[in-house]
Amino acid sequence: MVNLIVWDKLSFDERALAQFVQGMLNRNGVKVYIDIDEYMSYLDEEYAETELFSLIEQNIALFSGAACYDLACDDIGINMAATVSAATDVLCAPRTLIKKLNALGLETVFDLADIKGDRAERQRAVWLKYRDKLNTSALVHQVVKEGNFHLVLRDFSIANRWACIYTSESAPDRQFRREVLEWLDTNVPVYGWNDDEIAFIRDISTYGEYALPSDWSCNHSYFGLSERKLKMNAPRTEIRQGKHYIALVVSDGDNIQWLERQFCTSSTFGQRQRSPMNYKMSWTFSPSLAKLCPAAAERIYAGKKNDYFITGVSGIGYANCLSYPREHLDGFTRLTAEAMADSDLSVVCLLDELHLTEDKTFTEDRLSCYAKYDNIKGGVWELDPDHYRGGRGKIFWANGKPFISVKYSLWHPSDKPGQVTKEFLDDFIKKINALEINPESEDGYTVINIHPWTITIEDLDYVIRGLDDKFEFVYADELIELVKKNLG
């Protein structure tokens, strides 16, 4: 029987405590689940609603004591506390709730406010004290910042005995981040997120790790890591000859929390399922979701349109393959190939900076780490700058397999939803209609990136209706096969 904690019945401080209780009890075989948003649709066991402090009292013997911290969006204490609870059996709680734990029989063993210094110094002190008791197979990097503060995900850190930190882009914070990344095993995930995507991913890639954006993710201490395998069902149709071939690729599918939450309902994929139009589309999708939340992955694969899936950037997780340590890249791509096989994926999506591709030998060597696997047909390459279209459609080759860079990006320059105008879409239609039919040249094949945060399916439907009949929309793997056949 699963103990269900009702999120809406908890105060803010109680919600923070619930994450710690969930992580520690799930680690010890007591099943705890929290009913947040979409996640109730993934619970397929019998459950009974449980009051938080009653649950603590029933399992009091599993806790060795209590510790308190200050719960505030500008105080790193909650992440320090998560690291303590990950390394020990001490249940950490917001200061406002510590007396309730004392009344249940848990003695306060220390106060995290007693650890002084700046944010990096305080976190380093806790990490150094407990790191020998922590698991180095992953890291949780959960944001603690006004305007971007989440209580969730720390249960996953606590259950698996992973460190939980937050670092900004200040010099002391980045130095601490690099110390922790160097301490981790290589080719392991960093769950959560950060303020500066580019700097964060650059640091993670440099030390041979990868990111899984998940700072809104919940209940992963309950899910554990599944061995479920997926089977894609992308309807195949005959491809017309003598056309300009386009693959529409929706970005940002590396985002675990998006896939788990509103992806199938209110977001782009949900809009797609309700649209009267049904052209071929390719969606980036994290193969790690099959292990992290297989019920969400299976729901996505059950879509009823002409939907095909490729990996999110850059395989098993978000990294930059051109700046990944070469001595670890083979391990990363091996994990990617295995995860792709488990999720029935054959095309990898990559994200890098265009200027790093200038050395042809260097670039081909990096791509060959992916291309050497039989189950990887090739790739789609998002190259910055210019909203992933920096490569202008250039095709890179490795082991006879093409990696096709994005030629155009349907992405509103405001970076904000709801700003798209008819004039913006008409201008984009005009650019695409100017493309020529030329199957013997790179110019005859186009990847269009679709930015899901600023472009709706209604916007995309409008664009498709405005295009000439000279275009044939194909899945990403079909585009790769056409390029291999006609240009290889």
N, C-alpha and C positions, 0 to 999 in steps of 0.2 A: 504493500500500500504506500502510495506517495503522499508525503506531507505537503499540502498546498498552502502557500502563504499568499494572501490576497494583498497585492501591492497598494490598491486604493484605500485600504483600511489602515495603512501605516502612515505615521508622520514622517517628515523628511529624515530626521535622525534615526528613526526606526528602520527606514529603508536602507540606510547605510549599514546598520547592524545586521539586517537580514542577509545582506550579501556575505558577510563574514560567517554568520551561522550556517548559511547554505554551503559555502565552500568547505568549512571544517567538517560538517556532518556528512556531506556527500563523499568526502575523503574517507570517512569511517564507515561507509556502508548504509547510512541512514538517508533515505531518498527524500530530497527536498526540492520543490519546484516553486517558482514564482510566476504568477499569472500576469505577465506584461504583454500588452499589444498582441501581435500575431502569434506569440509563443504558445498560447493555449491550444492552437490547432496542431501542435507537434507532440502533445502529451497523449499517449495512447494507453497508459496504465490507469488502473483504478486509483482514485485519490480521495483524500478527505481534507477539508479545510482545517488548518491548524493555527492557533494563536502563537505569535512569535515567542513570547516569554514562557508560555507553557511548553513549547518545543525545547527551549533551552533547559528548562527545569527537568524535563523528562530525560535529557541526555547530559545532565550536569557532570557525570563522571568522565566524559570525554574532554572536558576543559580543565586545564591545569591552573587557571587563574584568569584574571582580567587585567586589561590595561586601557588607559584612556587617552584620547587625543582630541584636539579641537577641530570640529567639523566646520569648515568654511571654504568657500570657493578659491580663496587666495592662500590657503594653508596646506602645505604638502603633507601634513600629519596623517591624512587618510591613507596615502600610499606607503608611508613609513609603517603604519599599523598593519597594512596588508602584507608587507614583507615579514613583519614579526609573526603574524598569524600563519603565514606560509611556512615559516621555519620551525614553529613551535606549536604547542597546543593552547597558547594563551589567546583568549577571546578578546579582541580589541573592540572598544565601543566609544561612540561620541561621549564627551564629558557629561552631557545632560542625562545620560542613561546609566552611568557607572554605578550609581547607588542602587538601581534596580537589580543589577547583576550582583552587587554585594549582598542584597537582601535574599538572593537565591542561594547564597553560599559561596560565591566566587570572590576571593580576596583580590584587591587591587595590588598587583606586583610592581608596577611602575607607571610613570606618566610620561608620554612622549614629548610633552611640552618642556621637559627638563633637558632635552637635547637642544643645545643652542647653536647658532650660526646661521649662515645664509642657506638657501634652499639646497644647494649642492652639498654643502658641508653636513647638514642634518641627514640627508639621505645617505651620504657616504658613510657616516658613522653607523647607521643601522645596517647597511649592506656589509660593511667590513665585519661587524660583530656577528652576523648571522650567515654569511655567505657559504661557510663550510657545511651548513645544514640545508642549503637551497639546491634545487635542481637546475642544472645549466642547460636543459634541453629546450628552453623557451624563455621569453621575457614578456611581461605585461607592461606596456608604456601607456598609462592612462592619464589623460589631460586633467590638470587641476588648474583652472583658470576662470576668472569671471567671464561669463558669457559662453563658456564652453566647458562645463563641469558636469560629469556624469557619475552616478553612484554605482553603476553596473560594471560587469566584467571582472571585478576583483575576486568574485567567487572562483573563477577559473584559475587565477593566480594562486589563491589559497589552497584549493583542492590539490593542485599539482606541485605545490611547494616551489613556485617560481617567484623570483623577485618582482616587485611592482614599483616602478619609478615614474617620474615625469621630469623632462628636461626641456627648457626653452632654448632659444638660440644665443643666450648670453654665453660669454667665454667660460665662466665656471661651470655652468650647466652642461655645455658641450664637452668639456673635459671629463666631467663625471660620466656622461653618456658613453664616451669612447672607452673609458675604463671598464664599464659594465659590458659593453659589446665585445671587447677583447676577452673578457672573462668567460663569456658564453661559449658553448660548443659552436662549431661552424655549421652552416646550412640548416639553421633552426629558425623558427618563426618568432617575430616580435609582434604581439597582439596589441591592439589599441590604435593610437594615432598621435599626432603632434600638431604644432601650429604652422610650421614651415615645411610643406611637403618635400620640396626639392632638397633642402639641406638635410632633412631627416632621412630620406631615402638614400641620399649620397653617403651619409655616415654608415647606415645599415649595410649598404652594398659593399662599401670599402672593407668592412670587417667580416664579410662573408655570411651575412644573415639576410632575411627577407621579411617584409611587412605583410601582415594580414589586417587590413583596416577593420576594426571591430569595437570601437569605443562605445557603441550603443548596444552591443551584443549581450544577451542574457542567457542564463541557465546552462552555460556550457560545462559547469561542474557536474550537472546532471547528465548531459548528453555523453560526456566522455569523448573517446575517439573511436568512431565506427570503422568497420571494414566493409561497409556496404559498397556495391558496385552499381553504376548507372548505365542505362542503355538509351541512347538518343533515338528519337523518332522524327527525323527531318524528311518530309515528303520529297520525293525526287520527281522531276519533270524533265521532258526533253528540252535541251538547250538549242535555241535557234542559231543558225549559222549566219555569218556575215553581219554581225552586230558589234557595237561597242559594249564591252562587258563591265558591269559595275557590281561590286560587292559593298553593300551597306553594312557597316560594322558599328555597333553601339559600344561606346567606351565605358570604363569605370566598373566593369564586372568583377574586378578584384575586391570590391567592397563587400565584405562578408555581411555586415550589418544590414546593408541595403537589400541583399539577396534574401536575408532571413525575414525582413520586416515588410516594407511596402512594395517590393519589387513586383509581386504578382497581383497586387490590388490597385492601389491608387497611382503607382508610378508608371514609367514608360511601358514596361512589359504588360502590365494590366490594361493600359490604354490600348495597346496593340491587340490584345485578345478581344476587345470590344469593337474594334474598327471594322467597317464594312469592306475594307481593302485587304488584300492578302498577297503582296509581293514578297519575294524572298529577302530575309534579313538574317544577319549573323550577330550574335550577342556574345560579348565577352563574359566569361563565367569562371569563377575561381574553382579549380578542381579540388581545393582543400575543403570546400563545403560538403563534399560527400562524406568526409570523415567527421567534420565538426557538427553538422546538422543535416543528416541524410534526408529527413522528412521534408525539409525546405528544398533541398536539391531535387528530390523526386517530384515535388509539386511544380517546380519550374520546368522540368523536362516533360511534364504532361501537357504543356501548352498546345493549343489546337491549330496554330497557324503554320506558315512555312518558315519555321524558326530553326536556325542552326546555331551551334555553340562552339566557341573557340576559347582558349584560356584567357583569363585576365592577365594583365602585365605582371611579371614576365615569365609566367609558368605557374609553378606551385604557389608562388607568392610574389609580391611586388618588390622588384629589385631592378637595378640597371645592369644588364649583362656586360656592357662595355667597360664598366668600372668595377665589376665584381672581381675579387682576387682570382687570377687564372688558376692557381693551385686548388681552388675550391669550386670552380665553375663546373667541372665535370661532375662533381657530386651534386651540385644544384640541378643540373640538367637531367641527371639520372633520376633524382626524386621527381622532377617535372614529368619525365617520360612515364614513370610508374603511375603517378597521379592521373595523368592524361589517359592512360589505358583503363584505369579504374572508372573514369568518368566518360569514356567513349569519345574522347576528344582527339583530333588529329592535326589541328592547326594551333600554333602558338602565337600569342600577341606579345610584342615587345615594346618597351618605351625607353628611349635614350635621347641624347642630344646629337644633332646632326654633325657638329664639328668633330665629334669623336669617331666618325666613320671615314675620315679623310684617308687614313692608312688602309688600303685595300687588303693587304695581307693580314693585318691585325684584325680587321672586321670579319674577314672570311674565317679566320681561326676561331673567333668567338661564336659565330653562327654555326660552325661545324660541330660545336659541342651539343647543339640541338639536332642538327641535321643528320648526325650519325645514327639516330634511332629510327628504326623502320616505321614505327607508329606515328612519327612526326612528319607530315607531308611538306611542311614549309611554314611560313609565317606572315603575319601582318605587322608592319613596323610603324609605330607612332613616333615620329621624330620631331622634337622641339627645335627651334621656336615655331611660332605661328600656329598655336593650337593643334599640334601634332602633324601639321602638313609641311614641315620643314623639308622633308625628302622629296616633295613634289612628284611623287609617283615613281621614283627611281626603284629599280628592282635589284636587290643584292642576291648573290648566289653563293651557296655552300653545298658541297657534295651533290651537285646537280639539282638542288632544291631551291625554289625562289622564296625570298622574303621581300614582300611587296610593301613599299612605304605608302603612307596615306597621301593621296593627291589633293583632296579637298576635305574640308571639315565644316560640317553644318553645326556651327557653334556661335551663338550670339556674343558679340564682343563685350557686352555688359557683364557677362558671367552671372547674370541674375535671371531667375525664372520670370515669365510673364512679360518680357520686354520685346519679344519677336514681333515684327510688323510685316504687313503684306509686302511693303517695298523691299525689306530685307530678303524675304523669300523669293520675290520675283527676280531680284538681282542674282541670287544663287542659281535659280533656274536658267537664267540667261547664260551664266558661266558654264553650266553643265551642258546645255544644248549646243555650245560652241565646240564641244569635243568631237573628234572625227572617228570614223570607223577605220581601223588599221590593225588587223589581227597579227601582222608581221612585225609590229613595233611595240615598245613599251607604252606608247601613246594610246594603244587600243584597249588598255586595261586600267580600271580605276577603282581604288578603294576610297570610299567616302566615309569619314568618321562622323558618327551621330553623337552629339553631346547630350546626355540624358537630363542634365540639370537645367538647360536653357531651351531645349527643343522638345516639343510634345509630339505624339504620334499624329495629332491633327495637323501640326506644321509639316511633318514629313509626308503625310498623305497629300497635302496641297502641292508639295514639290513634285512628287511622283506624277500627279495628274498633269502637271505642266511640262513634263519632259516629252521629247519626240519619241517616235516609235523605233528609232535606230538603236535604242538601248535595250540590253538584255540583263536583267537582274539575276545574279547567281549567288550561291553560298560562297563563303570564303574558300572552302576546299575546292569548289568547282572552278573558281578563278585561278587558284594555284595550278590545278590540272590543265586548264587551258593555256596558261603561260608556259608550263613545262612542255606541252605538246607543240605549241607554235613558236616558242622562242628558245627552248632549251638546247 
